[in-house]
Amino acid sequence: MGPGEILVVTGLSAALLIIVLNRLSKLLERMLAMQATATAGTAVQYGSHSRELEDRVRVLEQIVTDTGAQTAARRDRRTITNGDKVQ
């Protein structure tokens, strides 16, 4: 094998390696983008759930600190506002 043939084989090997690495890089980029999208969706769900829990805790804190008359007034107001039956 002469020096010219070695140069051709080395050049073709390098070109093939560059193509493979380029495709691998694009694949990893797409995978990271999909993972980021999934993570963002999960974060939105946790944020919504967290807000709901904070609202519930806020209501419980009000009930604990209110007098009985304030709690009854709030219950009556909720019945009128929402049209819900208070049981």
PDB file as gemmi writes it, atoms N, CA and C in Angstrom:
CRYST1    1.000    1.000    1.000  90.00  90.00  90.00 P 1                      
ATOM      1  N   MET A   1       0.860  -1.165   0.000  1.00  0.00           N  
ATOM      2  CA  MET A   1       0.000   0.000   0.000  1.00  0.00           C  
ATOM      3  C   MET A   1       0.908   1.230   0.000  1.00  0.00           C  
ATOM      4  N   GLY A   2       0.689   2.090  -0.946  1.00  0.00           N  
ATOM      5  CA  GLY A   2       1.519   3.272  -1.064  1.00  0.00           C  
ATOM      6  C   GLY A   2       0.996   4.434  -0.251  1.00  0.00           C  
ATOM      7  N   PRO A   3       1.758   5.493  -0.165  1.00  0.00           N  
ATOM      8  CA  PRO A   3       1.346   6.666   0.609  1.00  0.00           C  
ATOM      9  C   PRO A   3       0.055   7.284   0.079  1.00  0.00           C  
ATOM     10  N   GLY A   4      -0.181   7.259  -1.226  1.00  0.00           N  
ATOM     11  CA  GLY A   4      -1.411   7.823  -1.792  1.00  0.00           C  
ATOM     12  C   GLY A   4      -2.636   7.044  -1.361  1.00  0.00           C  
ATOM     13  N   GLU A   5      -2.518   5.723  -1.337  1.00  0.00           N  
ATOM     14  CA  GLU A   5      -3.644   4.884  -0.925  1.00  0.00           C  
ATOM     15  C   GLU A   5      -3.963   5.064   0.555  1.00  0.00           C  
ATOM     16  N   ILE A   6      -2.929   5.187   1.377  1.00  0.00           N  
ATOM     17  CA  ILE A   6      -3.124   5.415   2.817  1.00  0.00           C  
ATOM     18  C   ILE A   6      -3.835   6.745   3.046  1.00  0.00           C  
ATOM     19  N   LEU A   7      -3.457   7.750   2.284  1.00  0.00           N  
ATOM     20  CA  LEU A   7      -4.086   9.062   2.395  1.00  0.00           C  
ATOM     21  C   LEU A   7      -5.558   8.982   2.004  1.00  0.00           C  
ATOM     22  N   VAL A   8      -5.889   8.250   0.954  1.00  0.00           N  
ATOM     23  CA  VAL A   8      -7.286   8.104   0.522  1.00  0.00           C  
ATOM     24  C   VAL A   8      -8.097   7.371   1.580  1.00  0.00           C  
ATOM     25  N   VAL A   9      -7.571   6.275   2.114  1.00  0.00           N  
ATOM     26  CA  VAL A   9      -8.282   5.501   3.143  1.00  0.00           C  
ATOM     27  C   VAL A   9      -8.482   6.350   4.393  1.00  0.00           C  
ATOM     28  N   THR A  10      -7.462   7.085   4.787  1.00  0.00           N  
ATOM     29  CA  THR A  10      -7.568   7.945   5.971  1.00  0.00           C  
ATOM     30  C   THR A  10      -8.604   9.049   5.746  1.00  0.00           C  
ATOM     31  N   GLY A  11      -8.572   9.641   4.560  1.00  0.00           N  
ATOM     32  CA  GLY A  11      -9.532  10.702   4.246  1.00  0.00           C  
ATOM     33  C   GLY A  11     -10.962  10.197   4.229  1.00  0.00           C  
ATOM     34  N   LEU A  12     -11.195   9.027   3.630  1.00  0.00           N  
ATOM     35  CA  LEU A  12     -12.546   8.449   3.607  1.00  0.00           C  
ATOM     36  C   LEU A  12     -13.015   8.067   5.009  1.00  0.00           C  
ATOM     37  N   SER A  13     -12.117   7.540   5.800  1.00  0.00           N  
ATOM     38  CA  SER A  13     -12.465   7.183   7.187  1.00  0.00           C  
ATOM     39  C   SER A  13     -12.836   8.430   7.986  1.00  0.00           C  
ATOM     40  N   ALA A  14     -12.071   9.494   7.808  1.00  0.00           N  
ATOM     41  CA  ALA A  14     -12.348  10.748   8.513  1.00  0.00           C  
ATOM     42  C   ALA A  14     -13.688  11.322   8.066  1.00  0.00           C  
ATOM     43  N   ALA A  15     -13.976  11.278   6.760  1.00  0.00           N  
ATOM     44  CA  ALA A  15     -15.248  11.790   6.246  1.00  0.00           C  
ATOM     45  C   ALA A  15     -16.409  10.985   6.806  1.00  0.00           C  
ATOM     46  N   LEU A  16     -16.283   9.673   6.838  1.00  0.00           N  
ATOM     47  CA  LEU A  16     -17.335   8.815   7.386  1.00  0.00           C  
ATOM     48  C   LEU A  16     -17.546   9.095   8.873  1.00  0.00           C  
ATOM     49  N   LEU A  17     -16.469   9.263   9.602  1.00  0.00           N  
ATOM     50  CA  LEU A  17     -16.564   9.571  11.031  1.00  0.00           C  
ATOM     51  C   LEU A  17     -17.274  10.908  11.255  1.00  0.00           C  
ATOM     52  N   ILE A  18     -16.983  11.903  10.447  1.00  0.00           N  
ATOM     53  CA  ILE A  18     -17.623  13.212  10.564  1.00  0.00           C  
ATOM     54  C   ILE A  18     -19.121  13.090  10.302  1.00  0.00           C  
ATOM     55  N   ILE A  19     -19.509  12.313   9.290  1.00  0.00           N  
ATOM     56  CA  ILE A  19     -20.934  12.126   8.973  1.00  0.00           C  
ATOM     57  C   ILE A  19     -21.655  11.444  10.128  1.00  0.00           C  
ATOM     58  N   VAL A  20     -21.053  10.404  10.669  1.00  0.00           N  
ATOM     59  CA  VAL A  20     -21.673   9.675  11.780  1.00  0.00           C  
ATOM     60  C   VAL A  20     -21.813  10.577  13.006  1.00  0.00           C  
ATOM     61  N   LEU A  21     -20.782  11.319  13.339  1.00  0.00           N  
ATOM     62  CA  LEU A  21     -20.839  12.215  14.499  1.00  0.00           C  
ATOM     63  C   LEU A  21     -21.864  13.334  14.304  1.00  0.00           C  
ATOM     64  N   ASN A  22     -21.985  13.828  13.080  1.00  0.00           N  
ATOM     65  CA  ASN A  22     -22.967  14.864  12.790  1.00  0.00           C  
ATOM     66  C   ASN A  22     -24.386  14.339  13.003  1.00  0.00           C  
ATOM     67  N   ARG A  23     -24.656  13.146  12.494  1.00  0.00           N  
ATOM     68  CA  ARG A  23     -25.987  12.557  12.678  1.00  0.00           C  
ATOM     69  C   ARG A  23     -26.265  12.265  14.152  1.00  0.00           C  
ATOM     70  N   LEU A  24     -25.283  11.787  14.863  1.00  0.00           N  
ATOM     71  CA  LEU A  24     -25.437  11.514  16.286  1.00  0.00           C  
ATOM     72  C   LEU A  24     -25.726  12.809  17.047  1.00  0.00           C  
ATOM     73  N   SER A  25     -25.039  13.867  16.683  1.00  0.00           N  
ATOM     74  CA  SER A  25     -25.260  15.166  17.318  1.00  0.00           C  
ATOM     75  C   SER A  25     -26.690  15.652  17.090  1.00  0.00           C  
ATOM     76  N   LYS A  26     -27.197  15.506  15.870  1.00  0.00           N  
ATOM     77  CA  LYS A  26     -28.578  15.923  15.576  1.00  0.00           C  
ATOM     78  C   LYS A  26     -29.588  15.075  16.345  1.00  0.00           C  
ATOM     79  N   LEU A  27     -29.316  13.775  16.455  1.00  0.00           N  
ATOM     80  CA  LEU A  27     -30.198  12.889  17.212  1.00  0.00           C  
ATOM     81  C   LEU A  27     -30.243  13.293  18.681  1.00  0.00           C  
ATOM     82  N   LEU A  28     -29.098  13.549  19.269  1.00  0.00           N  
ATOM     83  CA  LEU A  28     -29.048  13.973  20.671  1.00  0.00           C  
ATOM     84  C   LEU A  28     -29.750  15.303  20.872  1.00  0.00           C  
ATOM     85  N   GLU A  29     -29.618  16.204  19.921  1.00  0.00           N  
ATOM     86  CA  GLU A  29     -30.286  17.503  20.014  1.00  0.00           C  
ATOM     87  C   GLU A  29     -31.806  17.325  20.012  1.00  0.00           C  
ATOM     88  N   ARG A  30     -32.318  16.448  19.126  1.00  0.00           N  
ATOM     89  CA  ARG A  30     -33.768  16.194  19.093  1.00  0.00           C  
ATOM     90  C   ARG A  30     -34.241  15.544  20.384  1.00  0.00           C  
ATOM     91  N   MET A  31     -33.445  14.618  20.915  1.00  0.00           N  
ATOM     92  CA  MET A  31     -33.823  13.964  22.170  1.00  0.00           C  
ATOM     93  C   MET A  31     -33.887  14.967  23.321  1.00  0.00           C  
ATOM     94  N   LEU A  32     -32.935  15.866  23.377  1.00  0.00           N  
ATOM     95  CA  LEU A  32     -32.941  16.892  24.423  1.00  0.00           C  
ATOM     96  C   LEU A  32     -34.130  17.831  24.277  1.00  0.00           C  
ATOM     97  N   ALA A  33     -34.486  18.168  23.045  1.00  0.00           N  
ATOM     98  CA  ALA A  33     -35.644  19.037  22.814  1.00  0.00           C  
ATOM     99  C   ALA A  33     -36.926  18.350  23.276  1.00  0.00           C  
ATOM    100  N   MET A  34     -37.063  17.065  22.985  1.00  0.00           N  
ATOM    101  CA  MET A  34     -38.247  16.323  23.425  1.00  0.00           C  
ATOM    102  C   MET A  34     -38.294  16.226  24.944  1.00  0.00           C  
ATOM    103  N   GLN A  35     -37.153  16.009  25.548  1.00  0.00           N  
ATOM    104  CA  GLN A  35     -37.101  15.924  27.008  1.00  0.00           C  
ATOM    105  C   GLN A  35     -37.442  17.277  27.641  1.00  0.00           C  
ATOM    106  N   ALA A  36     -36.979  18.355  27.043  1.00  0.00           N  
ATOM    107  CA  ALA A  36     -37.287  19.688  27.569  1.00  0.00           C  
ATOM    108  C   ALA A  36     -38.781  19.964  27.483  1.00  0.00           C  
ATOM    109  N   THR A  37     -39.400  19.554  26.381  1.00  0.00           N  
ATOM    110  CA  THR A  37     -40.841  19.750  26.228  1.00  0.00           C  
ATOM    111  C   THR A  37     -41.610  18.957  27.284  1.00  0.00           C  
ATOM    112  N   ALA A  38     -41.214  17.715  27.487  1.00  0.00           N  
ATOM    113  CA  ALA A  38     -41.874  16.883  28.493  1.00  0.00           C  
ATOM    114  C   ALA A  38     -41.684  17.461  29.891  1.00  0.00           C  
ATOM    115  N   THR A  39     -40.500  17.943  30.178  1.00  0.00           N  
ATOM    116  CA  THR A  39     -40.218  18.521  31.494  1.00  0.00           C  
ATOM    117  C   THR A  39     -41.035  19.790  31.715  1.00  0.00           C  
ATOM    118  N   ALA A  40     -41.171  20.599  30.678  1.00  0.00           N  
ATOM    119  CA  ALA A  40     -41.966  21.825  30.801  1.00  0.00           C  
ATOM    120  C   ALA A  40     -43.427  21.490  31.084  1.00  0.00           C  
ATOM    121  N   GLY A  41     -43.946  20.473  30.416  1.00  0.00           N  
ATOM    122  CA  GLY A  41     -45.324  20.056  30.663  1.00  0.00           C  
ATOM    123  C   GLY A  41     -45.524  19.575  32.079  1.00  0.00           C  
ATOM    124  N   THR A  42     -44.582  18.820  32.593  1.00  0.00           N  
ATOM    125  CA  THR A  42     -44.655  18.338  33.974  1.00  0.00           C  
ATOM    126  C   THR A  42     -44.584  19.502  34.959  1.00  0.00           C  
ATOM    127  N   ALA A  43     -43.747  20.468  34.681  1.00  0.00           N  
ATOM    128  CA  ALA A  43     -43.622  21.634  35.563  1.00  0.00           C  
ATOM    129  C   ALA A  43     -44.930  22.415  35.625  1.00  0.00           C  
ATOM    130  N   VAL A  44     -45.613  22.538  34.504  1.00  0.00           N  
ATOM    131  CA  VAL A  44     -46.903  23.238  34.474  1.00  0.00           C  
ATOM    132  C   VAL A  44     -47.917  22.494  35.332  1.00  0.00           C  
ATOM    133  N   GLN A  45     -47.936  21.167  35.227  1.00  0.00           N  
ATOM    134  CA  GLN A  45     -48.869  20.378  36.033  1.00  0.00           C  
ATOM    135  C   GLN A  45     -48.581  20.532  37.521  1.00  0.00           C  
ATOM    136  N   TYR A  46     -47.303  20.471  37.898  1.00  0.00           N  
ATOM    137  CA  TYR A  46     -46.950  20.640  39.304  1.00  0.00           C  
ATOM    138  C   TYR A  46     -47.290  22.042  39.802  1.00  0.00           C  
ATOM    139  N   GLY A  47     -47.083  23.045  38.959  1.00  0.00           N  
ATOM    140  CA  GLY A  47     -47.410  24.412  39.342  1.00  0.00           C  
ATOM    141  C   GLY A  47     -48.891  24.580  39.594  1.00  0.00           C  
ATOM    142  N   SER A  48     -49.714  24.000  38.741  1.00  0.00           N  
ATOM    143  CA  SER A  48     -51.161  24.074  38.895  1.00  0.00           C  
ATOM    144  C   SER A  48     -51.598  23.363  40.173  1.00  0.00           C  
ATOM    145  N   HIS A  49     -51.057  22.186  40.394  1.00  0.00           N  
ATOM    146  CA  HIS A  49     -51.393  21.418  41.600  1.00  0.00           C  
ATOM    147  C   HIS A  49     -50.948  22.172  42.850  1.00  0.00           C  
ATOM    148  N   SER A  50     -49.797  22.783  42.793  1.00  0.00           N  
ATOM    149  CA  SER A  50     -49.283  23.543  43.928  1.00  0.00           C  
ATOM    150  C   SER A  50     -50.206  24.715  44.257  1.00  0.00           C  
ATOM    151  N   ARG A  51     -50.684  25.421  43.220  1.00  0.00           N  
ATOM    152  CA  ARG A  51     -51.605  26.542  43.448  1.00  0.00           C  
ATOM    153  C   ARG A  51     -52.895  26.070  44.098  1.00  0.00           C  
ATOM    154  N   GLU A  52     -53.420  24.928  43.641  1.00  0.00           N  
ATOM    155  CA  GLU A  52     -54.644  24.392  44.232  1.00  0.00           C  
ATOM    156  C   GLU A  52     -54.435  24.076  45.714  1.00  0.00           C  
ATOM    157  N   LEU A  53     -53.305  23.464  46.035  1.00  0.00           N  
ATOM    158  CA  LEU A  53     -53.024  23.138  47.431  1.00  0.00           C  
ATOM    159  C   LEU A  53     -52.860  24.396  48.277  1.00  0.00           C  
ATOM    160  N   GLU A  54     -52.208  25.412  47.731  1.00  0.00           N  
ATOM    161  CA  GLU A  54     -52.046  26.668  48.468  1.00  0.00           C  
ATOM    162  C   GLU A  54     -53.408  27.303  48.746  1.00  0.00           C  
ATOM    163  N   ASP A  55     -54.309  27.258  47.769  1.00  0.00           N  
ATOM    164  CA  ASP A  55     -55.656  27.808  47.970  1.00  0.00           C  
ATOM    165  C   ASP A  55     -56.394  27.049  49.069  1.00  0.00           C  
ATOM    166  N   ARG A  56     -56.265  25.744  49.065  1.00  0.00           N  
ATOM    167  CA  ARG A  56     -56.939  24.948  50.090  1.00  0.00           C  
ATOM    168  C   ARG A  56     -56.375  25.234  51.481  1.00  0.00           C  
ATOM    169  N   VAL A  57     -55.053  25.335  51.570  1.00  0.00           N  
ATOM    170  CA  VAL A  57     -54.436  25.638  52.860  1.00  0.00           C  
ATOM    171  C   VAL A  57     -54.872  27.022  53.348  1.00  0.00           C  
ATOM    172  N   ARG A  58     -54.951  27.984  52.419  1.00  0.00           N  
ATOM    173  CA  ARG A  58     -55.387  29.334  52.787  1.00  0.00           C  
ATOM    174  C   ARG A  58     -56.798  29.299  53.382  1.00  0.00           C  
ATOM    175  N   VAL A  59     -57.706  28.535  52.773  1.00  0.00           N  
ATOM    176  CA  VAL A  59     -59.075  28.419  53.288  1.00  0.00           C  
ATOM    177  C   VAL A  59     -59.073  27.745  54.653  1.00  0.00           C  
ATOM    178  N   LEU A  60     -58.279  26.693  54.806  1.00  0.00           N  
ATOM    179  CA  LEU A  60     -58.207  26.023  56.103  1.00  0.00           C  
ATOM    180  C   LEU A  60     -57.660  26.951  57.185  1.00  0.00           C  
ATOM    181  N   GLU A  61     -56.662  27.758  56.848  1.00  0.00           N  
ATOM    182  CA  GLU A  61     -56.122  28.721  57.817  1.00  0.00           C  
ATOM    183  C   GLU A  61     -57.191  29.721  58.227  1.00  0.00           C  
ATOM    184  N   GLN A  62     -57.986  30.170  57.262  1.00  0.00           N  
ATOM    185  CA  GLN A  62     -59.062  31.112  57.592  1.00  0.00           C  
ATOM    186  C   GLN A  62     -60.099  30.468  58.501  1.00  0.00           C  
ATOM    187  N   ILE A  63     -60.447  29.219  58.220  1.00  0.00           N  
ATOM    188  CA  ILE A  63     -61.441  28.526  59.040  1.00  0.00           C  
ATOM    189  C   ILE A  63     -60.932  28.356  60.465  1.00  0.00           C  
ATOM    190  N   VAL A  64     -59.663  28.012  60.615  1.00  0.00           N  
ATOM    191  CA  VAL A  64     -59.098  27.794  61.948  1.00  0.00           C  
ATOM    192  C   VAL A  64     -59.041  29.098  62.733  1.00  0.00           C  
ATOM    193  N   THR A  65     -58.712  30.194  62.068  1.00  0.00           N  
ATOM    194  CA  THR A  65     -58.547  31.462  62.787  1.00  0.00           C  
ATOM    195  C   THR A  65     -59.839  32.257  62.915  1.00  0.00           C  
ATOM    196  N   ASP A  66     -60.876  31.927  62.143  1.00  0.00           N  
ATOM    197  CA  ASP A  66     -62.142  32.668  62.220  1.00  0.00           C  
ATOM    198  C   ASP A  66     -62.951  32.236  63.429  1.00  0.00           C  
ATOM    199  N   THR A  67     -63.866  33.108  63.800  1.00  0.00           N  
ATOM    200  CA  THR A  67     -64.841  32.720  64.828  1.00  0.00           C  
ATOM    201  C   THR A  67     -65.936  31.925  64.137  1.00  0.00           C  
ATOM    202  N   GLY A  68     -66.786  31.331  64.902  1.00  0.00           N  
ATOM    203  CA  GLY A  68     -67.872  30.529  64.334  1.00  0.00           C  
ATOM    204  C   GLY A  68     -68.790  31.363  63.463  1.00  0.00           C  
ATOM    205  N   ALA A  69     -69.047  32.611  63.855  1.00  0.00           N  
ATOM    206  CA  ALA A  69     -69.954  33.467  63.087  1.00  0.00           C  
ATOM    207  C   ALA A  69     -69.344  33.800  61.720  1.00  0.00           C  
ATOM    208  N   GLN A  70     -68.044  34.041  61.688  1.00  0.00           N  
ATOM    209  CA  GLN A  70     -67.397  34.346  60.404  1.00  0.00           C  
ATOM    210  C   GLN A  70     -67.427  33.140  59.477  1.00  0.00           C  
ATOM    211  N   THR A  71     -67.237  31.961  60.033  1.00  0.00           N  
ATOM    212  CA  THR A  71     -67.282  30.749  59.220  1.00  0.00           C  
ATOM    213  C   THR A  71     -68.680  30.527  58.672  1.00  0.00           C  
ATOM    214  N   ALA A  72     -69.689  30.731  59.491  1.00  0.00           N  
ATOM    215  CA  ALA A  72     -71.075  30.572  59.036  1.00  0.00           C  
ATOM    216  C   ALA A  72     -71.403  31.595  57.954  1.00  0.00           C  
ATOM    217  N   ALA A  73     -70.930  32.835  58.124  1.00  0.00           N  
ATOM    218  CA  ALA A  73     -71.187  33.865  57.113  1.00  0.00           C  
ATOM    219  C   ALA A  73     -70.508  33.499  55.801  1.00  0.00           C  
ATOM    220  N   ARG A  74     -69.315  32.970  55.870  1.00  0.00           N  
ATOM    221  CA  ARG A  74     -68.608  32.565  54.657  1.00  0.00           C  
ATOM    222  C   ARG A  74     -69.371  31.426  53.970  1.00  0.00           C  
ATOM    223  N   ARG A  75     -69.868  30.493  54.749  1.00  0.00           N  
ATOM    224  CA  ARG A  75     -70.615  29.367  54.190  1.00  0.00           C  
ATOM    225  C   ARG A  75     -71.879  29.873  53.507  1.00  0.00           C  
ATOM    226  N   ASP A  76     -72.606  30.793  54.154  1.00  0.00           N  
ATOM    227  CA  ASP A  76     -73.819  31.346  53.549  1.00  0.00           C  
ATOM    228  C   ASP A  76     -73.487  32.106  52.274  1.00  0.00           C  
ATOM    229  N   ARG A  77     -72.419  32.862  52.285  1.00  0.00           N  
ATOM    230  CA  ARG A  77     -71.996  33.634  51.112  1.00  0.00           C  
ATOM    231  C   ARG A  77     -71.640  32.689  49.971  1.00  0.00           C  
ATOM    232  N   ARG A  78     -70.975  31.592  50.264  1.00  0.00           N  
ATOM    233  CA  ARG A  78     -70.611  30.626  49.234  1.00  0.00           C  
ATOM    234  C   ARG A  78     -71.865  29.992  48.638  1.00  0.00           C  
ATOM    235  N   THR A  79     -72.860  29.719  49.463  1.00  0.00           N  
ATOM    236  CA  THR A  79     -74.097  29.127  48.967  1.00  0.00           C  
ATOM    237  C   THR A  79     -74.793  30.073  48.001  1.00  0.00           C  
ATOM    238  N   ILE A  80     -74.820  31.331  48.346  1.00  0.00           N  
ATOM    239  CA  ILE A  80     -75.487  32.316  47.495  1.00  0.00           C  
ATOM    240  C   ILE A  80     -74.686  32.555  46.222  1.00  0.00           C  
ATOM    241  N   THR A  81     -73.360  32.684  46.343  1.00  0.00           N  
ATOM    242  CA  THR A  81     -72.514  33.001  45.199  1.00  0.00           C  
ATOM    243  C   THR A  81     -72.438  31.860  44.207  1.00  0.00           C  
ATOM    244  N   ASN A  82     -72.190  30.655  44.696  1.00  0.00           N  
ATOM    245  CA  ASN A  82     -71.979  29.510  43.814  1.00  0.00           C  
ATOM    246  C   ASN A  82     -73.253  28.755  43.506  1.00  0.00           C  
ATOM    247  N   GLY A  83     -74.284  28.947  44.285  1.00  0.00           N  
ATOM    248  CA  GLY A  83     -75.488  28.160  44.112  1.00  0.00           C  
ATOM    249  C   GLY A  83     -75.325  26.735  44.592  1.00  0.00           C  
ATOM    250  N   ASP A  84     -74.243  26.465  45.325  1.00  0.00           N  
ATOM    251  CA  ASP A  84     -73.998  25.122  45.844  1.00  0.00           C  
ATOM    252  C   ASP A  84     -74.770  24.933  47.143  1.00  0.00           C  
ATOM    253  N   LYS A  85     -75.145  23.711  47.393  1.00  0.00           N  
ATOM    254  CA  LYS A  85     -75.759  23.410  48.684  1.00  0.00           C  
ATOM    255  C   LYS A  85     -74.656  23.147  49.692  1.00  0.00           C  
ATOM    256  N   VAL A  86     -74.776  23.714  50.850  1.00  0.00           N  
ATOM    257  CA  VAL A  86     -73.812  23.452  51.920  1.00  0.00           C  
ATOM    258  C   VAL A  86     -74.393  22.350  52.758  1.00  0.00           C  
ATOM    259  N   GLN A  87     -73.639  21.303  52.963  1.00  0.00           N  
ATOM    260  CA  GLN A  87     -74.166  20.165  53.740  1.00  0.00           C  
ATOM    261  C   GLN A  87     -73.618  20.189  55.133  1.00  0.00           C  
TER     262      GLN A  87                                                      
END                                                                             
